Amino acid sequence: MKVRIITPEKVLFEGESESVTFPGINGSFDVLPHHAPLITALQKGIIRYLVNGKEYEQPIDSGFVKIENDIVTVCAEK
């Protein structure tokens, strides 16, 4: 699935990912390919995403995520 993590200042990550874990306001949640459409708020925490078997981390202060048609778009404050 395609993942894009952006802030008002810059693009933090854009590329293909095997899975993503988000710090949701009701607890963390995972997103895998073919996830159901979703828009939800994020709280301060760490976004973890898997690329070619390697996990990367991106700390955020807040934001929201939109998931639709295997495209994950994150608008975050850092």
Secondary structure, DSSP 8 states (H G I E B T S, - for coil): -EEEEE-SS-EEEEEE-SEEEEEETTEEEEE-TT---EEEEE-SEEEEEEETTEEEEEEESEEEEEEETTEEEEEEE-
